[in-house]
Amino acid sequence: MHSNCKHTIHSAQQHFMFCNAHAPAKTVAPGDIVQFEEIDTMCGQLSPASTAADVPGLDFSRVNPAVGPVYVDGAEPGDALKVTLLEFAPSGWGWTGIIPGFGLLADDFPDPALNIWHYDRALAAPTLFSSIAKVPLRPFCGILGVEQAAPGEFSTMPPYHTGGNLDLRDLTVGVDIYLPVEVPGALFSLGDPHCAQGDGEVCGTAIESPMGVTVKLDLVKAENLKFPRFVTHEPVTRHIDSMGYEVATGIGPDLMEASRNAVRGMIERLTRLHKIRPEEAYMLCSVAGDLRISEIVDLPNFVVSFYMPRQIFA
């Protein structure tokens, strides 16, 4: 049996484009553990002292790096790379922002906004959004991906059939994700750590937080996946449903517009209930609420719902 050798990859070993021509940062054996040092999705451009005035000056060529790639011995096209999330090393601070031109409601929110969060590194307590809300913490990685067989460079911003910027909030400690291998060695990278996010990440950012990540890499031979899949070994609820939810819906023939209208409805509800600004409500929706497809078969109209847990305001 393999001894689970442990490897360390430094945060400087990063790239902003997926490309199967990248030289591996590390070569490991199946079953090995890889520790990625503190990863910062903004490459140091934001700090706990930053304000909304810093957002327009961000260099977006230095945003959302993926750290790696890791070459896994024996990985061949048609295999699946099994990635088990073992541990997160949080930094104690994070940020959520509204970036002009980005997010589900970009046309509704043309001005920048920024909220700096401070939290317990032990993750024992929720983080505070001023005096308005208490958001529970559940770290995960936004970027988990392997290289495509296709030549060329592919931005780390969107997701692909081989993974990438999936922004799946349930990819947290203990979860196994399986990625379709298309090139020898798989060439695995990760990045974009978060402390909390709602399903949809509607404003475009979660609680983005520099942190370290430790994973175990293994292989499933000849799985022939078309897209990633993952397995959770415990409930995915964050145990914030004890007081129920406020729910807004969007209904219509276009899923994207229905999604926008569900979020708009929740923003309007939160501003009335809690006397907060629309920008604050939008960011809270992104980090703590869930956008769901409720009905997709009764043509011509679909139903999208936005669920906001009432407990965070208690």
Secondary structure, DSSP 8 states (H G I E B T S, - for coil): -----EEEE-TTSEESEE-TTS--SEEE-TT-EEEEEEE-TTTTS--TT--GGGSTT--GGGSS-EEEEEEETT--TT-EEEEEEEEEEE-SEEEEEE-TT-STTTTT--S-EEEEEE--TT--S-EEETTTEEE----EEEEEEE--SS-S-EESSSEETTEEE---TT--TT-EEEEE--STT--EEEEEEES---TT-TTS---B--EEEEEEEEEETT---SS-EEE-SS----S--TT-EEEEEEEES-HHHHHHHHHHHHHHHHHHHH---HHHHHHHHHHH-EEEEEE-SSTT-EEEEEEEEGGGG-
